[in-house]
Amino acid sequence: MSVSVFGSLNLDIALRLPSRAGWGQTLLVDESEQAVGGKGLNQAVASARFGSVTRMAGAVGGDAAGAMLRSALEAEGVDTSHVEVLEGHGSGRATILIEPAGDNMIMVEAAANLKARADKVIGTIDAQTRVLLVQLETDIDQIAALFAHHAAGPVRKILNAAPALPAGSKLFGLSDMLIFNQSEFADYLQLDREPEALEDLLVARRLLTRPNQAVVVTLGAIGSAAVWAERAIFAPAIAAETVIDTSGAGDCFCGVVAACVDQGIGPEEALKLANAAASLSVGRRGAAPSMPLRAEVEALADC
C-alpha cells in the first residue's frame, strides 16, 4: 500500500505580524521563520507521518532551496526519486503573513513547480499504489494527463482543488474524490455564501458524474463532511487548545484522508482522524513542521 503525491514544493517564508494588516499599511515584523512547504510537500509529510508509504513527484530548482526541500522529505521517509531537479530554474517560494490570531494570507511564486511533468509521477505508480493525490499548484494540463493515463486507472485519484482556479474544474470528472475548503467550494459552485452545515453541501451532487465519486468539504471550526450521490456524512471538529498558525491545516487534512484511503480506513473514521490532525496542526508553527504523528492523531480522536 502506498500514496503517490504529485504537487508543489516551496520554501516558505513566514512573517508574523504584530496586528491585522490593511492595504497600503506598512508593518514592522518582529519575527520571521523559514521552513519547507508547498501543498504537495505538506500533504506528503502528513501522509508519511500518518504511516503510509509515500512517494513525492514534482520539480524543484537547482538551488539551495531545492536541496533543502528534497532533504526535508527524505528525512520524513518520503521517496523523492521522482522529484526532478531543474538546473537554471528557481524553486517555488511562498510568503506567508500570519496575523496574531493565527489567520494567514499566502502569496506563492510557482517557479519550478509549473515545470513538473506528469510522466515523472507515472513512475511512482506500481501494484502497491492505492492513492494518487494532487493539488492545483502545478500545471493543470499535466494533472489531467496524469489522471487520464491508463496507469492511474485502478488508483484512487484525489484532487485537492486548491487554490480555487476556474481551469481546475476540468479535473473534476477525472477525480474519484474532490476535497475543498468552504471558500473554494463556494467559488467553484458560484454560491452566494460559504457553506456552514451539511445541508448547505448537498449541492455538491452537481459535481458528481459517476458512481462512488465523493466530494469532501472542510468547514473550519465546524468540522468536515463528505457527499456521495446517495448519502452524506458529517464529522464535527475537534477544538484546538490553542490556534497559533492555520497555514498547512488544510494540507494536513488532505494528507491524512489520503493515508486513510490507502490504509482502508472507512470514510466516517477518516474524517474524524483528519479533523483531529488538523486541530493539532493549527496549534503549531509552520506548515510541514506542524503535521502530527499518527499516535498523536489517534490519541486526540479517541478523547
N, C-alpha and C positions, 0 to 999 in steps of 0.2 A: 504494500500500500504506500502511496506517496502523493504529494501535492506538487504540481509544477506551477510556478508563478511567472508570468510574463508582464513586466511593468517597469516602472521608473525607479531610478536610484539617484538620490540627490544628497548633496551636502547641505544640511540645514544650519542657518544662522538665526538663532532665536534671540530677539531683543525684548526684554521685559520692561514694559512701560510703567512709569510712575502713576499715570492716570489714563483715563479713557481718551483716545486721540480723536481729533476732529480734522477735517480737511483744511489745509492751509496753516496748520499748527505745527510748531517746532517743539519737540520734547527732548530733553537731555536724558539719555538712558544710563542708568546706573549699573546695569548688569546685562551681559550678553553671554551666550553659550554657543558652541559649535558641536554638532552631532550628526550622525548619519541618519538619512531618512529617504523620502520618496515613497509614494503609495505602494509600489511594488515591493521595495525592500522592507518597509514596515510590516506588510502583510506576510511576507516570507518569514520574518523573525517571529511574528505572532504564531504562525503555523508550526514552526520548528519548536518553539518553547512549549507549545501545547502537545508536542510529542509525535508529530507526523514527520516522516522523512520528506524533506523539502528541497526542491531544486529551483534555482533562480535563473531566468533568462532575460537579457536586456542589453544595454550598452552604456559604457562609461568612457570618458575621455582618457587619453594617455597622460594624465596629470596626477599630482599628489592626491587630489580628492578621489579620483577613480581608484587608486590603490587602497585608500582608506575605506572606501565603500565595499570593495571586494573582501578586504581583510575582516571587516566587521561581520559580514555574512558568514565567512568561513569560521570565525570564532563561535558562531551560533550553530555550527554543524550544517549549514546550508551549502549545497553543491553549487559552486559558481562557475563550473567549467563551460557553461553556455552564456556567460556574461562576456560580451565582446568588448575588447579594448580598442578604441578608435584613436589612433595617433593623429595629432593635428586638430582634434576637437576637444572642447572643454566638457567636463562632467556637468550634469544637472545641478542646479542650486535652488534653494528656496530660502526666502527671508520670511521669518515668522514674527509677527508683532503680537505679544501676549499682554493682555490687559490685566489689572490687578485681580479681577475676579476669576481669571483663568480663560476667558474667551479669547479667541485668536483670529487673526487675519493672515492669510498666507499668499505670497507672491512667488510664482515659480518661473524659473528660466529653464526651459526644457533641455536645450543644448543636445548632448549626445543621445538623450532618450528618444528623440524623434528619428534617430538613425537605426534604432533597434529593429531587427528583421525577424519575421515570423519563422523563417527556415531554421533559425537558431533554436527556437523553443521546440520545434518538431523533434529535435534530437533528445529532448528531455522526456519524451513520452515513450513509455515501454509498457510491458504487460502488467507491471505493478502500479502504474499511474491510474489513480481513480479520479483526480480532480485537476482541472486546469483553471487557474484564477487570473483574471486580468482586470485592469482599470483603464482610464482614458487619458493617461499622461504619456502614452506612446502613440505612434501613428495609427489611426483608426482603420485605414485600409489594410495595414499589416495584421491587425487583430482580426478583421473579417476574413482574411486569407487563412489565418491560423484556425479559426473556428470552423471554416468550411472544409479544411483539409481532411482527407479520409482517416488519417492517423488520430484525429481528435474525435472521430465518430463515437467510439464507445466510452469516452471520458466525460464525466460530469463537468460541464462548462459553466463557470460562474463569472458573471460580469458585475463588477462594482462600477456602476455608471457615474463615476465621479472623476473629475469635475463635470458638472452638467453642461454638455456640449450638444447642440442640435444634431450634429452628424453622428453622435453616439447612438441614436435611435436605430440606425441601420443594423446594429448588432443585436437588437432585442430578439428578433426571430431566430437568431443563431444560438442563443443562450438557453441553458436549462434553468438557470436561476439568475434573477436580476436583484441586485442589492442597491437601495437608495437610502439617503437620509431624507428628512422631511422636506427640506428646501429643494433638493434635486427632484424628488417625486412631484412636488407642485410645479416645478419648471417644466418637466417633460410632459406632464399631463395637462399643462396650462390651466391649473386650478387657481381660483381667486384667493385661496388661503392655504396655508400649510395644514396637513392632516394632524389631528390631535387625538384620535381614537380609532379603534379597529373599524368602526362603521365608515369612517372617512376614507379608508383604504380599499374598500371593495371595488371602487372604480378601477383599481389595478387590473381587474379582469379584462379591461380593454386592451391590455398589453399582451395577454396570453394568446398564443397561436397554435398550441399543440398540447396533448395530454402530458401530465406530470410536470409541466413548466410551473415555476413558482416565482412570486415577487416577494421580496423581503424588504421591509422598511424599518429603519431605526427612528424612534420617536424621542430622542434625547432623554431627559429625565423621566419620561413616562414609561419607556420600555421599547419593545420591538414587536413586530408582527410578521406573519407570513400568509400569503394569499395564494390559493390554487383555484382552479375553475369550480371545484365542488365544495371547498371548505376553506376556513381561515382560522388561524390561531393567534393568540396574543400572549406575550410573556412580559410581566411587569418588570420595571427596572429595579436594580438593587442599588440603593442610595449609596453614594460615595461618602466616606467620612469627611474628606476634605477635597476641594477642587483646586488644583494647582495649575494644571495645564491640560486643555482639552485637545491639543494637537495630537493626532495619531489615534484618538479613541475610535473613530470610525474604521480605521485600518485594522486596529486590534480586533474589533467585532468581526470584520470580514475574514481575517486570517484564522480566527477560531472557528467560525462557521465552516470554512473550507476544510480545516482539520477534522471537524466533527463529521462532515460528509465522508471524508476519506476513511475515517475510523468506524463508520457505520452507526454513528450515534443518531438517534431519531430527531426530527425537527423540533419537538417541544423541548427536549433536553438541550439541543444545540442552541436554541435561542436563549435559554436560561444561562447556559455557560458563557455564551458570547456577551450577554448583558453583564455578567459578573466580571468578565475580563475587562470590559470597557470601563466599569466602575473602578477597578483597581488602577487602570491606566491613567485616568484623569487625576489621580492623587499623586502622580509622579511627574518629574520633569522630563521633557523631551518626547520625541515620537517613538522611534525604535527602542531607545533605552527604557521606555515605560511599559513595554509589553511584559505581562506577568507569566510566570511559570504555571504549568498545569496544576500542580499541587495547590498553589495559591488560589487559582480559579475555583477548583473543586471545593476547597475549604469554605470560601465565601458563598458559593452557590448552595452549599448544604446547611448554612446557618439558619 
